[in-house]
Amino acid sequence: MEAQQIKSVIERALVSFSGVTTSAGHALGTTLVCSALTSMPDFDGLTVLIAEGTYTGQARDINGATTGGTITVTPAFGGQIPAGINFHIITGIPSTKEVADVQADIGDASAATLGSLLGILGNPAQTFLAMVGYEGAASLANKLTAARAGYVDNLNIGETVPTQAQINTQVDNALNTAIPGTPTADSVNERIKALDDLVTAAYGATEKAAIDLLDDAGYGLAALDTELGLIPQSGGTTTWNATALAAINAEVDTALNTVVPGVPTADSINERIKTLDDNYTAARAGYLDNINQAGLLQVTAARAALLDQITALRMAELDAANIPADVDKIPKSDGTVSWNATALAAINAEVDTALNTAVPGVPTADSVNERIKALDDAYTATRAGYLDNINQAGLLQVTAARATLLDQITAARLVELDAANIPADTDPKVMGRLQIKATTISLNQVAGTYDLFTGTTQDVVVEKLVIRMPNAAAGGALTSISIQTDDATPQVFISSTDGAVANLTAEAQLAWTGAVLIDAGTGAKIRLTIAGGATGVAYVCDVIAECRAVVAGGYLA
């Protein structure tokens, strides 16, 4: 064996890395895993030795890169290497044959064989000096400081690799050693001492006593849990006790007995009460007193039942009936509308039937038949003579045309005309009847909010709203418009997004359809907001709203 081969065998006996497996290797024992290897150099080609566990003492050649955290060996270990196993990577363990080869070349350690060893390795003194770059005794003495001498003394190359038990013992001894008063900067001892000093300074006797109260029977967590159990629960299992109720009542009494401020918080109970009180005048009190007086309309059970039958479906049917259009077909006194042929034929048929029906012996009281029978019974020969005299000059002539009209006036038709209440039916403010309200507004105004419509007399429901631009695109400082109610929670008809100036082109129309209640009682308004500023030139828009009165008389002003 050559000198270089002998040196290689000796160098391979050194440990390059010691570690602990971080997860289980391959089930067939071909790998072991250690995440610390990712920060180490590649140990491919070296030997890994298992230091504990089932396969303690087994050594295998490393066959592949180790920088990924996995060691692949050949041949495989006796089984899977689990996590938590100590191992060592060594540069190689000389085999028995290798040891025999060395002995064959250098012989036994005797004076006779040392010469041959020196012949192979060279003069140790000279070769070592050449290897370390010896520069003389003085230079070597200068480089060998006390600290370096200590490092050399601590080298114990002859020791075997410590076992896990030995390492644990060393760690336990270190942990059980008192921390020095001035530990090494940034060491574990220094960090632990700093934390301990901080806790001691921050938590004195007072803080410790407070922590101890957590377990106190009267003030601790158990007592807190008991108090929480006394708070009323939504399930009704716990209610306020007498003391709590008394305290609550006292607070309520104090609040009720406190003077309402001159300017209460908006929408607060105080503000609502002040508004009601300010509006409750002597005149209005009189109106309330008169509500139960005789002569006022009484909502009886029968009338209440009729009101209950007014459903949205029936209201829709009334709307669909287009009563105004039908009323327009009724003949008018100014002659602008007359009966059509179909209506006249039907009327004539009804009249003929009525006239050709025998008058009963005892007609209904106050009926036409009863009146005719009374006249007929009273028609004597003497009275006939009187009638003959009616055609004398100067008396009112009943012409054939007038007679025809008189013949068409029946009691039933008179009742129908009374019930129709034509003036009321043609009034657009009748409950549920469609109303159209139009207005205009200029966008050449400073940024702000401007009134369009106001709910008046009774509540109305707005169903449609449209705003139409003039024959020009909006511009100037205007950035957008929006239309909404002035309620506390505004109901939006046209949003600022839809009303952006880019959408306000020549003769553009922005429309909304839905249902929004306008409360006339609070004087609710529909308002338009101008954002940015004026258009800079005349720019007047048309605004039209369609609505219906919730109660007769309601409209948009």
C-alpha positions as CSV (number, residue, x, y, z in Angstrom):
1,M,0.0,0.0,0.0
2,E,1.4,3.4,-1.0
3,A,1.8,6.3,1.5
4,Q,-1.1,8.2,0.0
5,Q,-3.4,5.2,0.5
6,I,-2.4,4.9,4.1
7,K,-3.1,8.6,4.7
8,S,-6.5,8.1,3.1
9,V,-7.4,5.3,5.5
10,I,-6.5,7.4,8.5
11,E,-8.4,10.5,7.3
12,R,-11.5,8.5,6.7
13,A,-11.8,7.7,10.4
14,L,-12.7,11.3,11.2
15,V,-16.4,12.4,12.0
16,S,-17.7,15.0,9.5
17,F,-21.2,15.6,10.9
18,S,-23.5,14.4,13.8
19,G,-27.2,14.8,13.7
20,V,-30.7,13.5,14.6
21,T,-33.2,12.2,12.1
22,T,-36.2,14.6,11.8
23,S,-38.7,12.2,10.1
24,A,-38.9,8.5,9.2
25,G,-36.8,7.3,6.3
26,H,-37.8,4.8,3.6
27,A,-39.6,1.7,4.8
28,L,-36.9,-0.5,3.2
29,G,-34.1,1.2,5.1
30,T,-32.5,2.8,2.0
31,T,-32.8,6.4,3.4
32,L,-32.7,8.5,6.5
33,V,-34.0,12.1,6.8
34,C,-32.4,15.1,8.6
35,S,-33.5,18.7,7.7
36,A,-30.2,20.1,9.1
37,L,-28.3,18.7,6.1
38,T,-29.8,21.3,3.9
39,S,-27.4,23.9,5.3
40,M,-24.4,21.5,5.2
41,P,-22.0,20.6,2.4
42,D,-22.6,17.5,0.3
43,F,-21.5,14.3,2.1
44,D,-21.9,12.0,-1.0
45,G,-19.4,9.2,-0.9
46,L,-18.8,9.2,2.9
47,T,-20.2,6.8,5.5
48,V,-23.2,7.2,7.8
49,L,-23.2,5.4,11.2
50,I,-26.4,4.8,13.3
51,A,-25.6,5.7,16.9
52,E,-28.8,4.4,18.7
53,G,-32.0,2.5,18.2
54,T,-32.7,-0.9,16.7
55,Y,-29.9,-0.6,14.1
56,T,-27.2,0.9,16.4
57,G,-23.7,0.3,15.0
58,Q,-24.8,-0.2,11.4
59,A,-22.7,1.8,8.9
60,R,-23.5,2.3,5.2
61,D,-21.9,4.1,2.3
62,I,-23.7,7.4,1.2
63,N,-24.8,7.0,-2.4
64,G,-26.0,10.4,-3.6
65,A,-26.3,14.1,-2.7
66,T,-27.2,14.9,0.9
67,T,-27.9,18.7,0.5
68,G,-31.6,18.1,0.1
69,G,-32.0,16.7,3.6
70,T,-32.1,13.0,2.7
71,I,-29.3,10.5,2.9
72,T,-29.5,7.5,0.4
73,V,-27.3,4.5,1.4
74,T,-26.1,1.3,-0.1
75,P,-26.7,-1.4,0.9
76,A,-29.9,-0.7,2.9
77,F,-30.0,-0.7,6.7
78,G,-31.7,-3.6,8.5
79,G,-35.0,-1.7,8.4
80,Q,-36.7,1.8,8.4
81,I,-34.8,4.5,10.4
82,P,-37.5,6.4,12.4
83,A,-37.4,10.1,13.5
84,G,-35.3,11.0,16.6
85,I,-32.3,8.7,15.9
86,N,-28.7,10.0,16.5
87,F,-26.3,9.4,13.6
88,H,-22.8,10.4,12.5
89,I,-21.3,11.0,9.1
90,I,-17.7,9.9,9.1
91,T,-15.2,10.0,6.4
92,G,-15.0,6.2,6.5
93,I,-14.2,3.3,8.9
94,P,-11.2,1.2,7.9
95,S,-12.2,-2.3,7.1
96,T,-10.2,-5.3,8.5
97,K,-8.5,-5.9,5.2
98,E,-7.5,-2.2,5.1
99,V,-6.0,-2.6,8.5
100,A,-4.1,-5.7,7.5
101,D,-2.8,-4.0,4.4
102,V,-1.4,-1.2,6.6
103,Q,0.2,-3.6,8.9
104,A,1.7,-5.5,6.0
105,D,3.3,-2.4,4.7
106,I,4.5,-0.8,8.0
107,G,4.9,-3.9,10.2
108,D,4.3,-4.0,14.0
109,A,4.9,-0.9,16.0
110,S,8.6,-1.8,16.8
111,A,11.9,-0.1,16.3
112,A,12.6,-2.4,13.3
113,T,9.5,-1.4,11.5
114,L,9.5,2.3,12.3
115,G,12.3,2.8,9.8
116,S,10.1,1.4,7.0
117,L,7.2,3.6,8.1
118,L,9.4,6.7,8.0
119,G,10.6,5.5,4.6
120,I,7.0,5.6,3.4
121,L,5.7,8.7,5.2
122,G,8.9,10.6,5.3
123,N,10.6,12.2,8.3
124,P,7.6,13.2,10.5
125,A,9.4,16.2,11.9
126,Q,10.3,17.6,8.5
127,T,7.0,16.7,6.8
128,F,4.9,18.2,9.7
129,L,7.0,21.4,9.8
130,A,6.5,21.7,6.1
131,M,2.8,21.0,6.4
132,V,2.2,23.6,9.1
133,G,4.5,26.2,7.6
134,Y,6.9,26.2,10.6
135,E,8.7,29.5,10.9
136,G,10.9,28.9,13.9
137,A,10.3,28.3,17.6
138,A,9.8,32.0,18.4
139,S,7.1,32.4,15.7
140,L,5.3,29.2,16.8
141,A,5.3,30.4,20.4
142,N,3.8,33.7,19.4
143,K,1.0,32.0,17.5
144,L,0.2,29.5,20.3
145,T,-1.7,31.8,22.6
146,A,-3.3,30.7,25.9
147,A,-6.7,30.5,24.2
148,R,-5.4,28.3,21.4
149,A,-3.5,26.1,23.9
150,G,-6.8,25.6,25.6
151,Y,-8.4,24.5,22.3
152,V,-5.6,22.0,21.8
153,D,-6.0,20.7,25.3
154,N,-9.7,20.1,24.7
155,L,-9.0,18.0,21.7
156,N,-9.6,14.4,22.6
157,I,-9.4,12.7,19.2
158,G,-9.1,9.3,20.8
159,E,-12.5,9.4,22.4
160,T,-15.3,7.5,20.9
161,V,-18.5,9.2,19.7
162,P,-20.7,10.0,22.7
163,T,-24.0,8.1,23.1
164,Q,-27.4,9.7,23.4
165,A,-27.4,9.0,27.1
166,Q,-24.0,10.8,27.5
167,I,-25.2,13.8,25.5
168,N,-28.4,14.0,27.6
169,T,-26.4,13.9,30.8
170,Q,-24.2,16.8,29.5
171,V,-27.3,18.8,28.6
172,D,-28.9,18.1,32.0
173,N,-25.8,19.2,33.8
174,A,-25.7,22.4,31.8
175,L,-29.3,23.2,32.5
176,N,-28.8,22.5,36.3
177,T,-25.8,24.8,36.5
178,A,-26.5,28.2,38.1
179,I,-26.7,31.1,35.6
180,P,-23.7,33.4,36.2
181,G,-24.3,37.0,37.3
182,T,-22.9,38.3,34.0
183,P,-23.6,35.7,31.3
184,T,-21.9,35.7,27.9
185,A,-23.6,38.3,25.7
186,D,-26.4,36.8,23.4
187,S,-26.0,33.4,25.1
188,V,-29.0,31.3,26.2
189,N,-28.1,32.1,29.8
190,E,-28.0,35.8,29.1
191,R,-31.5,35.7,27.4
192,I,-33.0,33.6,30.3
193,K,-31.5,36.0,32.9
194,A,-32.9,39.0,31.1
195,L,-36.4,37.5,31.0
196,D,-36.3,36.5,34.6
197,D,-35.1,40.0,35.7
198,L,-37.9,41.6,33.6
199,V,-40.6,39.4,35.2
200,T,-39.3,40.0,38.7
201,A,-39.2,43.8,38.1
202,A,-42.7,44.0,36.4
203,Y,-44.6,41.7,38.8
204,G,-44.1,42.5,42.4
205,A,-46.1,41.5,45.4
206,T,-49.1,43.5,44.3
207,E,-49.3,41.8,40.9
208,K,-48.7,38.4,42.4
209,A,-51.5,39.0,44.9
210,A,-53.8,40.0,42.0
211,I,-53.0,36.9,40.1
212,D,-53.7,34.8,43.3
213,L,-57.2,36.4,43.4
214,L,-58.1,34.4,40.3
215,D,-58.5,31.4,42.5
216,D,-60.1,33.3,45.4
217,A,-63.6,31.9,46.3
218,G,-65.1,35.4,46.7
219,Y,-63.4,37.3,43.8
220,G,-62.0,34.7,41.5
221,L,-63.2,33.0,38.3
222,A,-65.7,30.9,40.2
223,A,-67.3,34.0,41.8
224,L,-67.3,35.7,38.4
225,D,-69.1,32.7,36.9
226,T,-71.7,32.9,39.6
227,E,-72.3,36.6,39.0
228,L,-72.6,36.0,35.2
229,G,-75.3,33.4,36.0
230,L,-77.4,36.1,37.6
231,I,-77.6,38.2,34.4
232,P,-81.0,37.6,32.6
233,Q,-80.8,35.3,29.6
234,S,-82.8,35.2,26.4
235,G,-84.0,31.7,27.2
236,G,-85.9,33.0,30.2
237,T,-84.0,30.8,32.6
238,T,-82.8,33.8,34.6
239,T,-84.6,37.1,35.3
240,W,-83.6,40.3,37.0
241,N,-83.5,40.1,40.8
242,A,-85.3,42.7,43.0
243,T,-82.1,44.8,43.5
244,A,-81.4,45.0,39.8
245,L,-85.0,45.8,39.0
246,A,-85.0,48.6,41.5
247,A,-81.8,50.0,40.1
248,I,-83.2,49.9,36.6
249,N,-86.4,51.5,37.7
250,A,-84.5,54.3,39.4
251,E,-82.5,55.0,36.2
252,V,-85.6,55.0,34.1
253,D,-87.4,57.4,36.6
254,T,-84.4,59.7,36.5
255,A,-84.4,59.8,32.7
256,L,-88.2,60.4,32.6
257,N,-88.0,63.2,35.2
258,T,-85.1,65.0,33.4
259,V,-86.0,68.2,31.5
260,V,-86.2,67.6,27.8
261,P,-83.4,69.8,26.3
262,G,-84.2,72.7,24.0
263,V,-82.4,71.0,21.1
264,P,-82.6,67.3,21.6
265,T,-80.5,64.8,19.7
266,A,-82.0,64.2,16.2
267,D,-84.3,61.1,16.0
268,S,-84.0,60.6,19.8
269,I,-87.0,59.9,22.1
270,N,-86.6,63.4,23.5
271,E,-86.7,64.9,20.0
272,R,-89.8,62.9,19.1
273,I,-91.6,63.9,22.3
274,K,-90.6,67.6,21.9
275,T,-92.0,67.6,18.3
276,L,-95.3,66.0,19.4
277,D,-95.6,68.4,22.4
278,D,-94.8,71.5,20.2
279,N,-97.4,70.5,17.7
280,Y,-100.1,69.7,20.2
281,T,-102.0,73.0,20.2
282,A,-105.3,73.9,22.0
283,A,-107.1,73.8,18.6
284,R,-105.9,70.3,17.8
285,A,-106.8,69.2,21.3
286,G,-110.3,70.4,20.5
287,Y,-110.3,68.4,17.3
288,L,-109.4,65.2,19.3
289,D,-112.2,65.9,21.8
290,N,-114.7,66.1,18.9
291,I,-113.7,62.7,17.5
292,N,-116.3,60.8,19.5
293,Q,-119.1,63.4,19.0
294,A,-122.4,62.4,17.4
295,G,-122.5,63.0,13.7
296,L,-119.0,61.9,12.9
297,L,-118.4,58.8,10.8
298,Q,-118.3,55.7,13.0
299,V,-116.2,52.7,11.9
300,T,-118.7,50.0,12.7
301,A,-118.0,46.3,12.5
302,A,-119.7,46.1,9.2
303,R,-117.7,49.0,7.7
304,A,-114.5,47.5,9.1
305,A,-115.3,44.3,7.3
306,L,-115.8,46.2,4.1
307,L,-112.5,48.0,4.6
308,D,-110.8,44.6,5.1
309,Q,-112.1,43.5,1.7
310,I,-110.2,46.3,-0.1
311,T,-107.2,44.3,-1.2
312,A,-104.3,45.2,-3.5
313,L,-105.7,42.9,-6.1
314,R,-109.1,44.7,-6.1
315,M,-107.3,48.1,-6.2
316,A,-105.4,46.8,-9.3
317,E,-108.7,45.7,-10.9
318,L,-110.2,49.2,-10.3
319,D,-107.1,50.7,-11.9
320,A,-107.4,48.4,-14.9
321,A,-111.1,49.3,-15.2
322,N,-110.0,52.8,-16.3
323,I,-113.1,54.4,-14.6
324,P,-112.2,58.0,-15.8
325,A,-112.3,56.7,-19.4
326,D,-115.6,55.0,-18.7
327,V,-117.0,58.1,-17.0
328,D,-116.1,60.1,-20.1
329,K,-118.6,58.0,-22.1
330,I,-121.5,59.1,-19.9
331,P,-123.7,61.8,-21.6
332,K,-123.0,65.3,-20.3
333,S,-125.2,68.3,-19.9
334,D,-123.1,70.3,-22.3
335,G,-123.8,67.9,-25.1
336,T,-120.2,67.0,-25.7
337,V,-120.9,63.3,-25.0
338,S,-124.1,61.4,-25.8
339,W,-125.2,57.7,-25.5
340,N,-123.9,55.5,-28.2
341,A,-126.1,53.2,-30.1
342,T,-125.4,50.1,-28.1
343,A,-126.1,51.9,-24.8
344,L,-129.3,53.4,-26.2
345,A,-130.5,50.0,-27.4
346,A,-129.9,48.5,-24.0
347,I,-131.6,51.3,-22.2
348,N,-134.6,51.1,-24.5
349,A,-134.9,47.4,-24.0
350,E,-134.8,47.8,-20.3
351,V,-137.4,50.6,-20.4
352,D,-139.6,48.6,-22.7
353,T,-139.5,45.6,-20.5
354,A,-140.4,47.8,-17.5
355,L,-143.2,49.6,-19.3
356,N,-144.7,46.3,-20.6
357,T,-144.8,44.6,-17.2
358,A,-148.2,44.7,-15.5
359,V,-148.4,47.0,-12.5
360,P,-148.9,44.8,-9.5
361,G,-152.0,45.2,-7.4
362,V,-149.9,46.3,-4.4
363,P,-146.7,47.9,-5.8
364,T,-143.6,48.6,-3.7
365,A,-144.0,51.7,-1.7
366,D,-142.7,54.8,-3.4
367,S,-141.8,52.9,-6.5
368,V,-142.7,54.2,-10.0
369,N,-145.4,51.5,-10.3
370,E,-146.9,52.7,-7.0
371,R,-146.8,56.3,-8.2
372,I,-148.4,55.4,-11.6
373,K,-151.1,53.3,-9.9
374,A,-151.8,56.2,-7.6
375,L,-152.1,58.6,-10.6
376,D,-154.2,56.1,-12.5
377,D,-156.6,55.6,-9.6
378,A,-156.9,59.3,-9.2
379,Y,-157.4,59.9,-13.0
380,T,-161.1,60.8,-13.1
381,A,-163.2,62.1,-16.0
382,T,-163.2,65.5,-14.4
383,R,-159.4,65.5,-14.2
384,A,-159.2,64.3,-17.8
385,G,-161.0,67.5,-18.7
386,Y,-158.4,69.5,-16.9
387,L,-155.7,67.7,-18.8
388,D,-157.5,68.5,-22.1
389,N,-157.0,72.1,-21.2
390,I,-153.2,71.8,-20.9
391,N,-152.8,72.2,-24.6
392,Q,-154.2,75.7,-24.5
393,A,-152.0,78.6,-25.6
394,G,-149.5,79.9,-23.1
395,L,-149.1,76.6,-21.2
396,L,-145.9,74.5,-21.3
397,Q,-145.8,72.2,-24.3
398,V,-144.6,68.6,-23.6
399,T,-143.1,67.8,-27.0
400,A,-142.5,64.3,-28.3
401,A,-138.7,64.7,-27.7
402,R,-139.3,65.9,-24.2
403,A,-141.6,63.0,-23.5
404,T,-139.0,60.6,-24.8
405,L,-136.4,61.9,-22.4
406,L,-138.9,61.8,-19.5
407,D,-139.7,58.2,-20.3
408,Q,-136.0,57.3,-20.0
409,I,-135.7,58.7,-16.4
410,T,-136.3,55.7,-14.2
411,A,-136.0,55.4,-10.4
412,A,-133.2,52.8,-10.9
413,R,-131.2,55.2,-13.1
414,L,-131.6,58.0,-10.6
415,V,-130.2,55.7,-7.9
416,E,-127.3,54.7,-10.1
417,L,-126.5,58.3,-10.8
418,D,-126.6,59.1,-7.1
419,A,-124.2,56.2,-6.3
420,A,-121.8,57.0,-9.1
421,N,-120.7,60.3,-7.3
422,I,-119.3,61.4,-10.6
423,P,-117.5,64.5,-9.2
424,A,-115.7,62.3,-6.7
425,D,-114.9,59.6,-9.2
426,T,-113.3,62.1,-11.6
427,D,-111.1,63.7,-8.9
428,P,-107.5,62.5,-9.4
429,K,-106.9,62.7,-5.6
430,V,-109.3,59.7,-5.0
431,M,-107.6,56.9,-3.0
432,G,-105.6,54.6,-5.4
433,R,-106.2,56.7,-8.5
434,L,-103.1,57.4,-10.7
435,Q,-101.8,61.0,-10.5
436,I,-99.2,62.6,-12.7
437,K,-97.1,65.5,-11.3
438,A,-94.6,67.4,-13.4
439,T,-92.0,70.0,-12.6
440,T,-88.8,71.5,-13.9
441,I,-85.4,72.2,-12.3
442,S,-82.3,74.0,-13.4
443,L,-78.9,72.3,-13.1
444,N,-77.2,75.6,-13.5
445,Q,-77.0,76.0,-9.7
446,V,-74.3,75.7,-7.1
447,A,-73.8,72.3,-5.5
448,G,-76.6,71.5,-3.1
449,T,-79.9,69.8,-2.6
450,Y,-83.2,71.2,-4.1
451,D,-86.9,70.3,-3.6
452,L,-88.8,68.7,-6.5
453,F,-92.0,67.4,-4.8
454,T,-93.6,67.5,-1.4
455,G,-96.2,65.0,0.0
456,T,-99.3,67.0,0.8
457,T,-102.6,66.4,2.8
458,Q,-102.3,62.6,2.8
459,D,-99.6,60.0,2.2
460,V,-99.0,59.0,-1.4
461,V,-97.1,56.1,-3.0
462,V,-94.7,57.1,-5.8
463,E,-94.6,54.4,-8.6
464,K,-92.6,56.0,-11.3
465,L,-90.2,58.9,-11.8
466,V,-88.3,60.2,-14.9
467,I,-86.0,63.1,-15.5
468,R,-85.3,64.3,-19.0
469,M,-82.3,66.4,-20.1
470,P,-82.6,69.4,-22.5
471,N,-81.2,69.2,-26.0
472,A,-77.6,69.6,-24.8
473,A,-75.1,67.6,-22.9
474,A,-74.4,68.7,-19.3
475,G,-71.0,70.1,-18.4
476,G,-69.4,72.9,-16.5
477,A,-68.5,72.1,-12.8
478,L,-71.3,69.5,-12.6
479,T,-70.1,66.0,-11.8
480,S,-73.4,64.2,-11.1
481,I,-77.0,64.4,-9.9
482,S,-79.1,62.2,-7.7
483,I,-82.8,62.1,-6.7
484,Q,-83.9,60.8,-3.3
485,T,-86.3,61.4,-0.4
486,D,-85.3,63.5,2.6
487,D,-86.2,60.6,5.0
488,A,-83.7,59.7,7.8
489,T,-83.0,56.7,5.6
490,P,-83.3,58.2,2.1
491,Q,-85.1,56.2,-0.6
492,V,-83.0,56.6,-3.8
493,F,-84.8,57.1,-7.2
494,I,-81.7,58.1,-9.3
495,S,-78.3,57.3,-7.8
496,S,-75.2,59.5,-8.3
497,T,-73.7,56.7,-10.3
498,D,-76.6,56.6,-12.8
499,G,-76.7,60.4,-12.6
500,A,-73.0,60.8,-13.5
501,V,-72.4,63.7,-15.9
502,A,-71.2,61.3,-18.6
503,N,-74.8,60.0,-18.7
504,L,-76.4,63.4,-18.9
505,T,-76.3,63.7,-22.7
506,A,-78.6,65.6,-25.0
507,E,-82.3,64.7,-24.4
508,A,-81.2,61.7,-22.2
509,Q,-83.8,60.3,-19.8
510,L,-83.1,58.6,-16.4
511,A,-86.1,56.6,-15.1
512,W,-87.1,54.7,-12.0
513,T,-89.9,52.3,-11.3
514,G,-91.0,50.8,-8.0
515,A,-92.9,51.9,-4.9
516,V,-91.9,54.5,-2.3
517,L,-94.2,55.9,0.4
518,I,-94.1,59.7,0.8
519,D,-95.3,60.6,4.3
520,A,-97.4,63.8,4.1
521,G,-97.6,63.9,7.9
522,T,-93.9,64.7,8.1
523,G,-93.9,66.8,5.0
524,A,-91.6,64.3,3.3
525,K,-90.0,65.6,0.1
526,I,-88.4,64.3,-3.1
527,R,-85.2,66.2,-3.7
528,L,-82.5,66.6,-6.3
529,T,-78.8,66.9,-5.4
530,I,-76.3,68.7,-7.6
531,A,-72.7,67.5,-7.0
532,G,-69.6,69.4,-8.2
533,G,-71.3,72.7,-9.2
534,A,-73.3,74.5,-11.8
535,T,-73.4,73.6,-15.5
536,G,-72.3,77.2,-16.4
537,V,-75.1,77.6,-18.9
538,A,-78.9,77.4,-18.8
539,Y,-79.8,73.8,-18.3
540,V,-83.4,73.1,-17.3
541,C,-84.7,69.5,-16.9
542,D,-88.2,68.1,-16.9
543,V,-89.1,65.9,-14.0
544,I,-92.3,63.8,-13.9
545,A,-93.6,61.5,-11.1
546,E,-96.5,59.1,-11.1
547,C,-98.2,58.5,-7.7
548,R,-101.4,57.3,-6.0
549,A,-103.0,58.7,-2.8
550,V,-103.0,56.2,0.0
551,V,-106.0,58.1,1.5
552,A,-108.3,60.3,-0.6
553,G,-106.9,63.8,-0.9
554,G,-103.2,62.9,-0.9
555,Y,-101.0,64.4,-3.7
556,L,-97.6,65.7,-4.6
557,A,-97.2,69.4,-4.5
